[in-house]
Amino acid sequence: MAIEKSFYMTQEGKEKLENELHYLKTERRQEVVERIKEARGFGDLSENSEYDAAKDEQAFVESRISHVETMIRNAVIIENDNENPDIVSLGKTVTFKEFPDGEEESYTIVGSAEADPFEGKISNDSPMAKSLLGHEIGTEVSVATPGGDIQVQIIKID
């Protein structure tokens, strides 16, 4: 049996996944079943594109249910590290300044299940987070990016 991956997330992130799972199982699954029933009424299933699309959607929904269940089952809740408030760790928001232009950016470091750069949440598996983790305020860090290495200085940790 393969060892399952741990999914790091906040309590809020786990609750979002639990809500999504509830929606998928109680509402979305039923909607897809209704679409399949309706498509069957269109006749010959071998040339019925509505039926094929509904079955594809059913496969997607069932796959997503399985994936979300796995993430919830293997969730590791990120606890805020209050003992080391000046060290970057999971669950903390880091403000850093990029050199040479000096733009400040802030991101919360979360597990991959919760990552959403548009909401300011980056995965602990991202190059930026990997480079920042374990460092203190004032530290200059080199971050390997697809566009080349960049230098950042940690300004604030919340």
TAMONOR-V490891 format. One record per pair of residues at least 12 apart in sequence whose ideal C-beta (glycine too) atoms are under 7 Angstrom apart, sorted by the first residue. I is the first residue (numbers start at 1). J is the second residue. D is the distance in whole Angstrom. If there is no record, write none. Layout:
# TAMONOR-V490891
i: (I | I)
j: (J | J)
d: (D | D)
This chain:
# TAMONOR-V490891
i: (4 | 4 | 5 | 6 | 6 | 7 | 7 | 7 | 7 | 7 | 7 | 7 | 8 | 8 | 8 | 8 | 8 | 9 | 9 | 9 | 9 | 9 | 9 | 9 | 10 | 10 | 10 | 10 | 11 | 13 | 13 | 13 | 14 | 14 | 14 | 17 | 17 | 17 | 17 | 18 | 20 | 21 | 21 | 21 | 21 | 24 | 24 | 24 | 24 | 25 | 28 | 29 | 32 | 32 | 32 | 32 | 35 | 35 | 36 | 36 | 36 | 36 | 39 | 39 | 71 | 78 | 78 | 78 | 78 | 85 | 86 | 86 | 86 | 87 | 87 | 88 | 88 | 88 | 88 | 88 | 88 | 88 | 89 | 90 | 90 | 91 | 92 | 92 | 92 | 93 | 93 | 93 | 93 | 94 | 94 | 94 | 94 | 94 | 94 | 95 | 95 | 96 | 96 | 96 | 96 | 97 | 97 | 97 | 98 | 98 | 99 | 99 | 104 | 106 | 107 | 107 | 107 | 108 | 108 | 109 | 109 | 109 | 109 | 110 | 110 | 111 | 111 | 112 | 127 | 127 | 127 | 128 | 131 | 132 | 135 | 136 | 137 | 137 | 137 | 138 | 139 | 140 | 141)
j: (70 | 74 | 74 | 74 | 76 | 71 | 74 | 75 | 76 | 111 | 112 | 113 | 76 | 78 | 90 | 111 | 124 | 75 | 77 | 78 | 110 | 111 | 113 | 114 | 78 | 91 | 110 | 114 | 77 | 110 | 113 | 114 | 72 | 75 | 77 | 68 | 71 | 72 | 113 | 72 | 68 | 65 | 68 | 69 | 72 | 61 | 64 | 65 | 68 | 65 | 61 | 61 | 54 | 57 | 58 | 61 | 54 | 57 | 51 | 54 | 55 | 58 | 51 | 54 | 113 | 90 | 91 | 110 | 111 | 157 | 136 | 137 | 157 | 134 | 136 | 109 | 132 | 133 | 134 | 135 | 154 | 157 | 133 | 109 | 124 | 109 | 109 | 157 | 158 | 106 | 107 | 108 | 158 | 106 | 107 | 109 | 132 | 154 | 157 | 155 | 156 | 152 | 153 | 154 | 155 | 152 | 153 | 155 | 150 | 152 | 151 | 152 | 155 | 120 | 120 | 121 | 122 | 120 | 121 | 122 | 124 | 129 | 133 | 123 | 124 | 123 | 124 | 125 | 143 | 144 | 145 | 143 | 143 | 154 | 154 | 154 | 154 | 156 | 157 | 154 | 154 | 153 | 154)
d: (7 | 5 | 6 | 5 | 5 | 5 | 5 | 5 | 7 | 6 | 7 | 5 | 5 | 6 | 6 | 3 | 6 | 6 | 7 | 6 | 7 | 4 | 5 | 5 | 5 | 6 | 6 | 7 | 6 | 7 | 6 | 4 | 7 | 5 | 7 | 5 | 6 | 5 | 7 | 6 | 6 | 7 | 5 | 7 | 7 | 6 | 6 | 5 | 7 | 6 | 6 | 6 | 6 | 5 | 5 | 6 | 4 | 7 | 7 | 5 | 7 | 7 | 4 | 5 | 5 | 5 | 4 | 7 | 7 | 7 | 5 | 5 | 6 | 6 | 6 | 7 | 5 | 5 | 6 | 5 | 7 | 6 | 7 | 6 | 6 | 7 | 6 | 5 | 6 | 6 | 7 | 4 | 4 | 7 | 6 | 7 | 6 | 6 | 6 | 5 | 4 | 4 | 6 | 5 | 6 | 7 | 5 | 6 | 6 | 5 | 4 | 7 | 6 | 6 | 5 | 7 | 5 | 6 | 5 | 6 | 6 | 5 | 7 | 7 | 7 | 7 | 6 | 5 | 6 | 5 | 6 | 6 | 4 | 7 | 6 | 7 | 5 | 7 | 6 | 6 | 5 | 5 | 7)
